[in-house]
């Protein structure tokens, strides 16, 4: 069924389309006589640029060792065993990349992708943000796009350049998140609701709210863009403190999985492994949606990027395989650190704006300020304390800044984090 909230899918760029055909034939072991592109890195494909190359794993948290091993395998595949990391590769990912991303959406989100459907219903992107931008830019100009008051800042920036109408829901009277009643009143026939869940920057997450939103949008033949890279970096808030519990996390993931299983036909789900596997610099995101939506995203990205970031895709795919096959638990180590860092902020009586429903997700915490966030952030920066004004996330002036919970390296006992927080507390007086 045609998705009226989407632009008609444009023709893919001719060069990108030709490169994809060549890549697919190579994957299938078919002969290729390639005259497709200025893929100059291929001139070296019959050479080996490193005669002597070895990588041995160093000291690191045990939970990261499987990721590190996958990272080394990806580096070897990209630059040692061959030099494909120097050459172009298709935007949108190779068929093998899309199959692995499809496995992620089946295993983690419960999306019932059939065998072979990944080719048309999955896209691999240079990070989750590229997927988010392409998903939004695929929307028809006569559509209303809705988002919660607190949400990822670039969405508002993209909206300012788009032809579609953009409306932010008012914050609820108590707590964070959004009101389903407000969404129901605001949503029109064929409109689209964007939501990062868990939320960047507030940390709010609620499977009940996402299910309610999906139901409202489906009833109106609309859609939900669900931005979900923080799904595994979540923990509990109880009695004024934070703690990580693996069973609680699994229960949370299962709750979200049922939503995608029920409403995937009206969803574009965006994700990445960068947060789960401490690999943010390796630009490797992925999305699943209807064939029409994915065609749109592919054409948009293909017009702007002749090639994917080849080495990142090769390495990212290896890490994704490890996550899916080897029970990588790096996110548990991360979540314990995040909970400890929130606790230290609370112990210092810093005025955090936290979810009130006992759950927290994402890598950031909101700090309430006595003056406008942009002014406050500027004053802090003059003392060497760098934060981000919360205004772009709120959509208008607000007395808050966003504190990253992960910009400070971890050392045993989290000494560096505590020094940073002590300096912030002393500066605030």
The 8 nearest C-alpha neighbors of each residue, nearest first, counted from 0:
[[1, 2, 3, 291, 289, 264, 290, 220],
 [2, 0, 3, 291, 5, 4, 7, 289],
 [1, 3, 4, 5, 0, 291, 220, 221],
 [2, 4, 5, 1, 189, 139, 6, 221],
 [3, 5, 139, 189, 2, 138, 142, 190],
 [6, 4, 138, 139, 3, 2, 137, 7],
 [5, 7, 139, 138, 137, 8, 4, 140],
 [8, 6, 9, 5, 295, 291, 139, 137],
 [7, 9, 295, 294, 6, 291, 10, 292],
 [10, 8, 7, 11, 298, 295, 294, 6],
 [9, 11, 12, 8, 298, 13, 294, 295],
 [10, 12, 298, 16, 13, 9, 15, 301],
 [13, 11, 15, 14, 16, 302, 301, 10],
 [12, 14, 16, 15, 17, 11, 10, 18],
 [15, 13, 17, 16, 12, 18, 36, 35],
 [16, 14, 18, 12, 17, 13, 19, 301],
 [15, 17, 13, 19, 14, 18, 12, 11],
 [18, 16, 14, 20, 19, 15, 35, 13],
 [19, 17, 15, 21, 20, 16, 35, 22],
 [18, 20, 22, 16, 89, 17, 21, 23],
 [21, 19, 17, 23, 18, 22, 24, 16],
 [20, 22, 18, 24, 19, 23, 25, 17],
 [21, 23, 19, 25, 20, 24, 18, 26],
 [24, 22, 26, 20, 25, 21, 19, 27],
 [25, 23, 27, 29, 21, 26, 22, 28],
 [24, 26, 28, 22, 23, 27, 29, 21],
 [27, 25, 23, 24, 28, 22, 29, 94],
 [26, 28, 24, 25, 29, 23, 22, 30],
 [27, 29, 25, 26, 24, 30, 23, 31],
 [28, 30, 24, 27, 25, 31, 26, 23],
 [29, 31, 28, 32, 24, 25, 27, 21],
 [32, 30, 33, 29, 21, 24, 25, 22],
 [33, 31, 34, 30, 21, 35, 29, 24],
 [32, 34, 35, 31, 21, 36, 18, 17],
 [33, 35, 36, 32, 37, 17, 21, 18],
 [36, 34, 33, 17, 18, 14, 37, 21],
 [37, 35, 38, 34, 14, 18, 17, 33],
 [36, 38, 39, 35, 87, 34, 40, 41],
 [37, 39, 36, 40, 87, 41, 86, 42],
 [40, 38, 41, 37, 42, 86, 87, 43],
 [39, 41, 86, 85, 42, 38, 43, 87],
 [42, 40, 44, 43, 39, 86, 38, 83],
 [41, 43, 40, 39, 44, 45, 38, 46],
 [44, 42, 41, 46, 45, 40, 82, 47],
 [45, 43, 41, 46, 42, 82, 81, 83],
 [44, 46, 43, 47, 42, 81, 41, 82],
 [47, 45, 43, 44, 48, 81, 82, 42],
 [46, 48, 49, 81, 79, 45, 50, 82],
 [47, 49, 46, 50, 79, 82, 78, 81],
 [50, 48, 51, 47, 79, 52, 78, 80],
 [51, 49, 52, 48, 47, 79, 53, 80],
 [50, 52, 49, 53, 79, 48, 47, 54],
 [53, 51, 49, 50, 54, 79, 75, 48],
 [54, 52, 55, 51, 75, 71, 79, 49],
 [53, 55, 56, 71, 52, 75, 57, 72],
 [56, 54, 57, 53, 71, 68, 67, 58],
 [55, 57, 54, 58, 67, 68, 64, 59],
 [56, 58, 59, 55, 64, 54, 67, 60],
 [57, 59, 56, 60, 61, 64, 63, 55],
 [58, 60, 61, 57, 63, 64, 62, 56],
 [59, 61, 62, 63, 64, 58, 332, 329],
 [62, 60, 63, 64, 59, 65, 329, 58],
 [61, 63, 329, 60, 328, 64, 332, 327],
 [62, 64, 66, 329, 61, 60, 65, 67],
 [65, 63, 67, 66, 61, 62, 68, 60],
 [66, 64, 68, 67, 63, 69, 327, 321],
 [65, 67, 69, 63, 64, 68, 318, 70],
 [68, 66, 70, 64, 65, 69, 63, 71],
 [67, 69, 65, 71, 70, 66, 64, 72],
 [70, 68, 72, 66, 318, 317, 67, 71],
 [71, 69, 67, 73, 68, 72, 314, 66],
 [70, 72, 74, 68, 73, 69, 75, 67],
 [73, 71, 69, 75, 70, 74, 76, 68],
 [72, 74, 314, 76, 70, 75, 71, 313],
 [75, 73, 71, 77, 72, 76, 78, 70],
 [76, 74, 79, 72, 73, 78, 77, 80],
 [75, 77, 73, 80, 74, 78, 79, 72],
 [78, 76, 84, 74, 83, 75, 310, 82],
 [77, 79, 82, 75, 81, 84, 76, 74],
 [80, 78, 75, 81, 76, 49, 77, 82],
 [79, 81, 76, 75, 78, 82, 47, 77],
 [82, 80, 79, 78, 83, 76, 77, 47],
 [81, 83, 78, 84, 77, 85, 44, 79],
 [82, 84, 86, 85, 77, 81, 78, 44],
 [83, 85, 77, 310, 82, 309, 86, 78],
 [86, 84, 40, 83, 82, 87, 309, 310],
 [87, 85, 40, 83, 84, 41, 38, 88],
 [88, 86, 306, 38, 309, 89, 307, 85],
 [87, 89, 306, 307, 309, 86, 90, 18],
 [90, 88, 19, 306, 92, 307, 91, 18],
 [91, 89, 307, 306, 92, 301, 88, 305],
 [90, 92, 123, 122, 124, 297, 89, 93],
 [93, 91, 123, 90, 96, 89, 97, 122],
 [92, 94, 96, 95, 97, 89, 91, 22],
 [93, 95, 97, 96, 98, 118, 92, 23],
 [96, 94, 98, 93, 97, 99, 92, 26],
 [97, 95, 93, 99, 94, 98, 92, 316],
 [96, 98, 100, 94, 99, 95, 117, 101],
 [97, 99, 101, 95, 96, 100, 117, 94],
 [100, 98, 102, 101, 96, 97, 103, 95],
 [99, 101, 97, 103, 102, 98, 96, 285],
 [100, 102, 98, 104, 99, 103, 117, 97],
 [101, 103, 99, 105, 100, 104, 106, 98],
 [104, 102, 100, 106, 101, 105, 107, 99],
 [103, 105, 108, 101, 107, 102, 106, 110],
 [104, 106, 109, 110, 102, 103, 108, 107],
 [107, 105, 103, 104, 109, 102, 108, 110],
 [106, 108, 104, 103, 105, 109, 256, 252],
 [109, 107, 256, 104, 110, 105, 259, 106],
 [108, 110, 105, 256, 260, 106, 107, 111],
 [109, 111, 105, 260, 108, 104, 112, 259],
 [112, 110, 105, 109, 113, 260, 263, 104],
 [113, 111, 110, 116, 105, 114, 117, 101],
 [112, 114, 116, 115, 111, 117, 110, 101],
 [113, 115, 116, 112, 117, 98, 101, 111],
 [114, 116, 117, 113, 118, 98, 112, 119],
 [115, 117, 113, 118, 114, 119, 120, 112],
 [118, 116, 121, 120, 115, 119, 101, 98],
 [119, 117, 116, 120, 121, 115, 94, 97],
 [118, 120, 290, 117, 116, 121, 293, 294],
 [119, 121, 290, 117, 287, 288, 289, 293],
 [122, 120, 287, 117, 286, 97, 119, 118],
 [121, 123, 91, 286, 285, 97, 124, 293],
 [124, 122, 285, 91, 92, 284, 97, 286],
 [125, 123, 284, 126, 285, 91, 130, 283],
 [124, 126, 282, 283, 284, 129, 308, 307],
 [127, 125, 284, 282, 283, 124, 128, 129],
 [126, 128, 284, 130, 129, 271, 270, 131],
 [127, 129, 131, 130, 126, 132, 284, 125],
 [130, 128, 132, 131, 127, 126, 125, 124],
 [131, 129, 127, 133, 128, 132, 124, 134],
 [130, 132, 128, 134, 129, 133, 127, 135],
 [133, 131, 129, 135, 134, 130, 136, 128],
 [132, 134, 296, 136, 130, 135, 131, 129],
 [135, 133, 131, 137, 132, 136, 130, 296],
 [136, 134, 132, 137, 133, 138, 131, 157],
 [135, 137, 133, 138, 134, 132, 161, 296],
 [138, 136, 134, 135, 295, 5, 6, 133],
 [139, 137, 5, 136, 6, 135, 4, 140],
 [138, 140, 6, 5, 4, 141, 142, 137],
 [139, 141, 163, 162, 142, 138, 161, 6],
 [142, 140, 163, 139, 143, 162, 164, 4],
 [143, 141, 163, 140, 190, 139, 4, 164],
 [142, 144, 164, 190, 165, 163, 191, 145],
 [145, 143, 191, 165, 192, 190, 164, 166],
 [144, 146, 192, 166, 167, 165, 193, 191],
 [145, 147, 167, 193, 192, 194, 168, 148],
 [148, 146, 168, 167, 149, 177, 150, 194],
 [147, 149, 167, 168, 393, 169, 170, 150],
 [150, 148, 393, 147, 392, 201, 200, 151],
 [151, 149, 392, 199, 147, 152, 148, 198],
 [150, 152, 199, 392, 153, 154, 200, 195],
 [151, 153, 392, 391, 154, 155, 150, 156],
 [154, 152, 156, 155, 151, 157, 391, 392],
 [155, 153, 157, 156, 152, 151, 158, 132],
 [156, 154, 158, 153, 157, 152, 159, 394],
 [157, 155, 153, 159, 158, 154, 152, 160],
 [156, 158, 154, 160, 159, 155, 153, 161],
 [157, 159, 155, 161, 156, 160, 154, 165],
 [158, 160, 156, 157, 161, 155, 162, 165],
 [161, 159, 158, 157, 162, 156, 155, 163],
 [162, 160, 158, 163, 159, 157, 140, 136],
 [163, 161, 140, 164, 160, 141, 158, 139],
 [162, 164, 140, 142, 141, 161, 143, 165],
 [165, 163, 143, 144, 142, 162, 166, 141],
 [166, 164, 144, 145, 143, 158, 163, 167],
 [165, 167, 145, 144, 168, 146, 164, 143],
 [168, 166, 146, 148, 147, 145, 169, 165],
 [167, 169, 147, 148, 146, 170, 166, 181],
 [170, 168, 148, 171, 167, 147, 177, 181],
 [169, 171, 148, 177, 168, 172, 175, 176],
 [172, 170, 173, 177, 178, 174, 169, 175],
 [171, 173, 170, 174, 175, 169, 178, 177],
 [174, 172, 171, 175, 170, 355, 176, 354],
 [175, 173, 355, 354, 171, 172, 176, 353],
 [174, 176, 354, 203, 171, 177, 170, 173],
 [175, 177, 203, 170, 147, 171, 174, 178],
 [178, 176, 171, 170, 147, 179, 175, 168],
 [177, 179, 181, 180, 171, 182, 176, 170],
 [178, 180, 182, 181, 183, 177, 212, 211],
 [179, 181, 183, 178, 182, 184, 185, 177],
 [182, 180, 184, 178, 179, 183, 185, 168],
 [183, 181, 179, 185, 180, 184, 186, 178],
 [182, 184, 180, 181, 186, 185, 179, 215],
 [183, 185, 181, 182, 186, 180, 187, 179],
 [186, 184, 182, 183, 181, 187, 145, 168],
 [187, 185, 183, 182, 184, 190, 188, 216],
 [188, 186, 190, 189, 185, 219, 143, 221],
 [187, 189, 219, 190, 220, 221, 186, 216],
 [188, 190, 221, 220, 4, 219, 187, 3],
 [189, 191, 221, 143, 187, 142, 188, 144],
 [192, 190, 222, 144, 221, 223, 145, 143],
 [193, 191, 145, 223, 146, 144, 224, 222],
 [194, 192, 224, 146, 223, 145, 225, 191],
 [195, 193, 225, 196, 146, 226, 224, 192],
 [194, 196, 226, 198, 197, 225, 227, 199],
 [197, 195, 198, 227, 204, 194, 226, 225],
 [196, 198, 204, 360, 203, 195, 202, 229],
 [197, 199, 196, 195, 202, 203, 201, 200],
 [200, 198, 151, 201, 150, 202, 361, 195],
 [199, 201, 198, 363, 202, 150, 364, 151],
 [200, 202, 203, 199, 198, 365, 364, 353],
 [201, 203, 360, 198, 359, 361, 197, 200],
 [204, 202, 198, 354, 201, 359, 197, 176],
 [205, 203, 197, 196, 198, 360, 359, 358],
 [204, 206, 207, 208, 209, 203, 196, 197],
 [205, 207, 209, 208, 255, 210, 254, 204],
 [206, 208, 210, 205, 209, 211, 254, 212],
 [209, 207, 211, 205, 206, 210, 212, 179],
 [208, 210, 212, 206, 211, 207, 213, 205],
 [211, 209, 213, 207, 212, 208, 258, 206],
 [210, 212, 208, 214, 209, 213, 207, 215],
 [211, 213, 209, 215, 210, 214, 208, 216],
 [214, 212, 210, 216, 211, 215, 217, 209],
 [213, 215, 211, 217, 212, 216, 210, 218],
 [216, 214, 212, 218, 213, 217, 211, 183],
 [215, 217, 221, 219, 213, 218, 222, 214],
 [218, 216, 220, 214, 219, 221, 215, 213],
 [217, 219, 215, 216, 220, 214, 221, 188],
 [218, 220, 188, 216, 221, 217, 189, 215],
 [221, 219, 217, 189, 218, 188, 216, 222],
 [222, 220, 189, 216, 190, 219, 191, 217],
 [221, 223, 265, 191, 216, 266, 192, 217],
 [224, 222, 192, 266, 191, 193, 225, 213],
 [223, 225, 193, 267, 266, 268, 192, 194],
 [224, 226, 268, 194, 195, 223, 227, 269],
 [227, 225, 195, 269, 268, 194, 196, 270],
 [226, 228, 270, 229, 196, 230, 269, 195],
 [229, 227, 270, 271, 230, 226, 274, 272],
 [230, 228, 361, 232, 231, 227, 197, 360],
 [229, 231, 227, 228, 232, 197, 233, 252],
 [230, 232, 233, 229, 330, 275, 248, 252],
 [233, 231, 334, 229, 230, 330, 360, 361],
 [234, 232, 360, 231, 359, 334, 361, 230],
 [233, 235, 243, 359, 242, 358, 334, 360],
 [234, 236, 358, 242, 241, 357, 359, 243],
 [237, 235, 241, 357, 358, 240, 242, 239],
 [238, 236, 240, 239, 357, 241, 235, 242],
 [239, 237, 240, 236, 241, 357, 235, 355],
 [238, 240, 237, 236, 241, 345, 342, 357],
 [241, 239, 237, 236, 238, 342, 242, 345],
 [240, 242, 236, 338, 235, 342, 237, 341],
 [243, 241, 235, 338, 234, 236, 244, 240],
 [242, 244, 234, 335, 235, 334, 338, 245],
 [243, 245, 247, 246, 248, 242, 234, 235],
 [246, 244, 248, 247, 249, 243, 331, 234],
 [247, 245, 249, 248, 244, 250, 251, 243],
 [246, 248, 250, 244, 245, 249, 251, 234],
 [247, 249, 251, 245, 250, 246, 252, 244],
 [250, 248, 252, 246, 251, 247, 253, 245],
 [249, 251, 247, 253, 248, 252, 246, 254],
 [250, 252, 248, 254, 249, 253, 247, 255],
 [251, 253, 249, 255, 254, 250, 256, 248],
 [254, 252, 256, 250, 255, 251, 249, 257],
 [255, 253, 251, 252, 256, 257, 206, 250],
 [254, 256, 252, 258, 253, 257, 206, 251],
 [257, 255, 108, 253, 109, 258, 259, 254],
 [258, 256, 260, 255, 259, 254, 261, 253],
 [259, 257, 261, 255, 260, 256, 210, 262],
 [258, 260, 263, 262, 261, 256, 257, 110],
 [259, 261, 257, 110, 109, 258, 262, 263],
 [262, 260, 258, 259, 263, 257, 264, 110],
 [261, 263, 259, 264, 265, 260, 258, 213],
 [264, 262, 259, 266, 265, 260, 261, 110],
 [265, 263, 262, 266, 289, 288, 261, 267],
 [266, 264, 222, 263, 262, 217, 223, 221],
 [267, 265, 223, 263, 222, 264, 224, 268],
 [266, 268, 288, 224, 287, 225, 223, 269],
 [269, 267, 225, 286, 287, 224, 266, 226],
 [270, 268, 286, 226, 227, 285, 225, 127],
 [269, 271, 228, 227, 285, 127, 284, 286],
 [272, 270, 284, 228, 127, 273, 285, 283],
 [273, 271, 275, 274, 276, 319, 284, 228],
 [272, 274, 279, 278, 271, 276, 277, 275],
 [275, 273, 277, 272, 276, 279, 229, 228],
 [274, 276, 330, 272, 273, 277, 231, 232],
 [275, 277, 278, 273, 274, 272, 329, 330],
 [278, 276, 274, 273, 275, 279, 329, 272],
 [279, 277, 273, 276, 280, 281, 274, 272],
 [278, 280, 273, 281, 277, 274, 282, 272],
 [281, 279, 278, 282, 273, 277, 311, 283],
 [282, 280, 311, 279, 278, 283, 315, 273],
 [281, 283, 126, 125, 311, 280, 284, 279],
 [282, 284, 126, 125, 315, 124, 312, 281],
 [285, 283, 126, 271, 127, 124, 123, 270],
 [284, 286, 123, 124, 270, 122, 271, 269],
 [287, 285, 269, 122, 268, 121, 270, 130],
 [286, 288, 121, 268, 120, 267, 122, 269],
 [289, 287, 267, 120, 292, 266, 293, 290],
 [288, 290, 292, 291, 120, 293, 264, 287],
 [289, 291, 120, 293, 119, 292, 294, 288],
 [292, 290, 294, 289, 293, 295, 8, 2],
 [293, 291, 295, 289, 294, 290, 288, 296],
 [292, 294, 296, 290, 295, 291, 120, 297],
 [295, 293, 297, 291, 292, 296, 8, 290],
 [294, 296, 8, 292, 298, 293, 297, 137],
 [297, 295, 133, 293, 299, 298, 294, 134],
 [298, 296, 294, 300, 295, 299, 301, 91],
 [297, 299, 11, 301, 295, 296, 300, 302],
 [300, 298, 296, 302, 301, 297, 295, 133],
 [301, 299, 303, 297, 302, 298, 304, 296],
 [300, 302, 298, 304, 303, 299, 305, 297],
 [301, 303, 299, 300, 304, 12, 298, 305],
 [302, 304, 300, 301, 305, 299, 298, 306],
 [305, 303, 301, 306, 300, 302, 307, 90],
 [304, 306, 301, 15, 303, 90, 302, 307],
 [307, 305, 87, 90, 304, 88, 89, 308],
 [306, 308, 90, 309, 88, 89, 125, 304],
 [309, 307, 311, 310, 312, 306, 125, 282],
 [308, 310, 312, 307, 84, 311, 88, 313],
 [311, 309, 84, 313, 312, 77, 308, 314],
 [312, 310, 314, 281, 308, 309, 313, 315],
 [311, 313, 315, 309, 310, 314, 316, 283],
 [312, 314, 310, 316, 311, 315, 73, 309],
 [315, 313, 73, 311, 317, 316, 312, 70],
 [316, 314, 312, 318, 317, 283, 313, 311],
 [315, 317, 319, 313, 314, 318, 312, 320],
 [318, 316, 320, 314, 69, 315, 319, 73],
 [319, 317, 321, 315, 69, 320, 316, 66],
 [318, 320, 316, 322, 321, 317, 315, 323],
 [321, 319, 317, 323, 318, 322, 324, 316],
 [322, 320, 318, 325, 324, 319, 323, 317],
 [321, 323, 327, 319, 320, 324, 326, 325],
 [322, 324, 320, 321, 325, 319, 326, 103],
 [325, 323, 321, 322, 320, 326, 327, 319],
 [324, 326, 321, 327, 322, 323, 65, 320],
 [325, 327, 322, 324, 328, 323, 321, 65],
 [326, 328, 322, 325, 329, 65, 321, 62],
 [329, 327, 330, 331, 62, 326, 332, 63],
 [328, 330, 62, 332, 63, 331, 276, 327],
 [329, 331, 333, 275, 328, 332, 232, 334],
 [332, 330, 334, 333, 329, 328, 335, 245],
 [331, 333, 335, 329, 330, 334, 336, 62],
 [334, 332, 330, 336, 331, 335, 337, 329],
 [333, 335, 337, 331, 232, 336, 332, 330],
 [334, 336, 338, 332, 337, 333, 243, 339],
 [335, 337, 339, 333, 334, 338, 340, 332],
 [336, 338, 334, 340, 339, 335, 333, 341],
 [339, 337, 241, 335, 341, 242, 340, 336],
 [340, 338, 342, 336, 337, 341, 335, 343],
 [339, 341, 343, 337, 342, 338, 336, 344],
 [340, 342, 344, 338, 343, 339, 337, 345],
 [343, 341, 345, 339, 340, 344, 240, 241],
 [342, 344, 346, 340, 345, 341, 339, 347],
 [343, 345, 341, 347, 342, 346, 349, 340],
 [346, 344, 348, 342, 347, 343, 349, 341],
 [345, 347, 343, 348, 344, 342, 349, 341],
 [346, 348, 345, 344, 349, 343, 424, 421],
 [349, 347, 345, 346, 350, 344, 351, 424],
 [348, 350, 347, 344, 345, 351, 424, 366],
 [351, 349, 367, 366, 348, 352, 368, 345],
 [352, 350, 366, 365, 349, 353, 367, 364],
 [351, 353, 365, 366, 367, 350, 354, 364],
 [352, 354, 351, 355, 201, 365, 364, 202],
 [355, 353, 203, 356, 175, 174, 359, 358],
 [354, 356, 357, 174, 353, 175, 358, 236],
 [357, 355, 358, 354, 236, 205, 174, 203],
 [356, 358, 236, 235, 355, 237, 354, 359],
 [359, 357, 235, 236, 356, 234, 204, 354],
 [358, 360, 202, 234, 233, 203, 235, 204],
 [359, 361, 233, 202, 197, 232, 203, 204],
 [362, 360, 202, 229, 363, 232, 197, 199],
 [361, 363, 404, 403, 405, 360, 364, 337],
 [364, 362, 403, 404, 402, 200, 361, 401],
 [363, 365, 402, 401, 201, 366, 200, 403],
 [364, 366, 401, 352, 351, 400, 201, 402],
 [367, 365, 351, 400, 399, 350, 352, 401],
 [366, 368, 399, 350, 351, 398, 352, 365],
 [369, 367, 399, 398, 370, 366, 372, 371],
 [368, 370, 398, 367, 371, 399, 375, 372],
 [371, 369, 398, 368, 372, 375, 374, 399],
 [370, 372, 398, 374, 373, 397, 375, 396],
 [371, 373, 399, 388, 398, 375, 400, 374],
 [372, 374, 388, 376, 375, 371, 377, 390],
 [375, 373, 377, 371, 372, 376, 378, 370],
 [374, 376, 372, 378, 377, 373, 371, 379],
 [377, 375, 379, 373, 378, 374, 388, 386],
 [376, 378, 380, 374, 375, 379, 373, 381],
 [379, 377, 375, 381, 380, 376, 374, 382],
 [378, 380, 384, 376, 382, 381, 377, 375],
 [381, 379, 383, 384, 385, 377, 382, 378],
 [380, 382, 378, 379, 383, 377, 384, 385],
 [383, 381, 380, 379, 384, 378, 426, 385],
 [382, 384, 380, 381, 385, 379, 378, 386],
 [385, 383, 380, 379, 382, 386, 423, 381],
 [386, 384, 380, 383, 379, 387, 376, 377],
 [385, 387, 402, 376, 401, 400, 384, 388],
 [388, 386, 401, 400, 389, 376, 402, 385],
 [387, 389, 400, 372, 373, 390, 376, 401],
 [388, 390, 400, 392, 399, 401, 391, 372],
 [389, 391, 393, 396, 395, 392, 388, 397],
 [392, 390, 152, 394, 393, 389, 395, 388],
 [393, 391, 152, 150, 389, 390, 149, 151],
 [394, 392, 149, 390, 148, 391, 395, 389],
 [393, 395, 391, 392, 390, 148, 155, 396],
 [396, 394, 390, 393, 397, 391, 392, 389],
 [395, 397, 390, 371, 398, 394, 393, 372],
 [398, 396, 390, 371, 399, 372, 395, 389],
 [399, 397, 371, 372, 368, 370, 367, 369],
 [398, 400, 367, 372, 368, 366, 389, 397],
 [401, 399, 388, 389, 372, 366, 387, 365],
 [400, 402, 365, 387, 389, 364, 386, 388],
 [403, 401, 364, 363, 386, 365, 404, 400],
 [404, 402, 363, 405, 406, 362, 401, 364],
 [403, 405, 363, 362, 406, 402, 337, 340],
 [404, 406, 407, 403, 362, 408, 337, 363],
 [405, 407, 403, 404, 408, 402, 416, 409],
 [406, 408, 405, 416, 409, 415, 404, 419],
 [409, 407, 406, 410, 405, 415, 416, 413],
 [408, 410, 413, 407, 411, 415, 416, 414],
 [411, 409, 413, 412, 414, 408, 415, 416],
 [410, 412, 413, 409, 414, 415, 408, 416],
 [411, 413, 414, 410, 409, 415, 417, 416],
 [414, 412, 410, 411, 416, 409, 415, 417],
 [413, 415, 417, 412, 416, 418, 410, 411],
 [416, 414, 418, 417, 413, 419, 407, 410],
 [417, 415, 419, 418, 413, 414, 407, 420],
 [416, 418, 420, 414, 419, 415, 421, 413],
 [419, 417, 421, 415, 416, 420, 422, 414],
 [420, 418, 416, 422, 417, 421, 423, 415],
 [419, 421, 423, 417, 422, 418, 424, 416],
 [422, 420, 424, 418, 423, 419, 417, 425],
 [423, 421, 425, 419, 420, 424, 426, 418],
 [424, 422, 420, 426, 421, 425, 427, 419],
 [423, 425, 421, 427, 422, 426, 420, 428],
 [424, 426, 428, 422, 427, 423, 421, 420],
 [427, 425, 423, 428, 424, 422, 379, 382],
 [428, 426, 424, 425, 423, 422, 379, 349],
 [427, 425, 426, 424, 423, 422, 421, 349]]
